[in-house]
Amino acid sequence: MGIFRALSGDFCCSSIRCSIDEELFTQSRAAWAEVSSEPEQFIAAGNRIVVFVHARVRPRDRSEWQDVRLADVYTVRNGKGIQMRAFADRQEALRWVGAEGLNR
C-alpha cells in the first residue's frame, strides 16, 4: 500500500477523522521521476499528523534508485488535510509539531 492510499479517504488517528487532498500528495513528490513509498508510523500531535515514511525514489536526473526515510506532516482542519510539509529529517518533523518525545 502506498502512502497516498494509506492517507486517502477517512482514517482515524486519535479521534481525528480526516481526508488528505491528492493535490497535496502530488506536489510533495514533484522532484522524483518514480516513487514507491510506505507509511511506517502515524503520530498524532494536536491538529497535525506526522507520518514516518520509507520511500524508494528515483530522481528525475538519475537512473539509480535511493532508499530514504523521511517524515510528512499533515495539518488537519474541519476533518480535511489542508497542508502538507515534508521533512528529510524525522526528528525535525517531530520538533516542528512540538512532539519530540512521541517517537516510539
N, C-alpha and C positions, 0 to 999 in steps of 0.2 A: 504494500500500500504506500503510495507517495504521500508527501506532506500535505499537498492540497486536498487529497481525498480524506485525510485524517481530520482536516480542519473545516472542510466544506460541509454544508448542511448544519444541522444542530448537533451539538455535543454538550455535555455537562461537565463543567470544571469548577468545583467548589460552589455549586448552586448558581453559576453564571450560565445562562443559555445564550449562545451567540452563533452567528454565522459569519464566515470570512468571505469577503468580496474577491472573486477570481482576479480582478484587475490588480489588487494589492499583491497577490502572489506572482502574477506575471511580471510586474515591474521589478520585483525583488530578484528575479533571475535573468534579467535582460543581458548581462555581460557574458553569459555562458552559451556555447553552441549546443551543448547537451547537458542535461542534469538528471540524475536519479537520486532521490532523497527519501529518507525515512525518519519520522519523528522518533526520538528515543525517550523523551521525558517532557511532561507538561507541568508547569509550576504556576499556580495562581498567585497573583500579587495585586490585590485590590482590583482595579478595573483593567489590569493588564494580565496577559498570559504569556509566559516565557516558554518557548518550545526549543528544547535542545534537539538539534538535527544532525544526522550523519548523512553526508552527501558525497556522491561521486560526480565530479564535474569535468567537463572538457571546455576550456576557454575557447572563444571564437578564433583566436590566432594560433592555436596549438593543436597537435594531434594526440598528445598524451593526456590520459585521464589522471585526475588527482582525487585523493580521499581527503575530505575536510570535515571537521566537526565544528559547528557554529551554533548560534542561537538566533532565533527570530522572536521579536516581542510584538504582540498584537494588543492594541488598545481597543477596548470594547465600550460602546455607549449604546444604551437602549437595546441591548441584545444583538448589536451589529458590530463587526470589525470595522473600525474607522481609520486605523492607521497601522502600518507595519514598519518596523525598524529592524534591520539585520545587523548582527554583531559577529565579527570574526572571532572575538574573544568571549567565551561564555560567561566568565566571571564579570566582565564589563557589563554584559546584559543584566546580570543579577544586581550589580551596583546601581545601574541606571534606574531600575524599578524599586530600589531600596530593599532588596531581598537577599543580601549576601549570605545569610545563614541558612537559606532554604535549599541549597544544593544537597541532594541526598545521594 
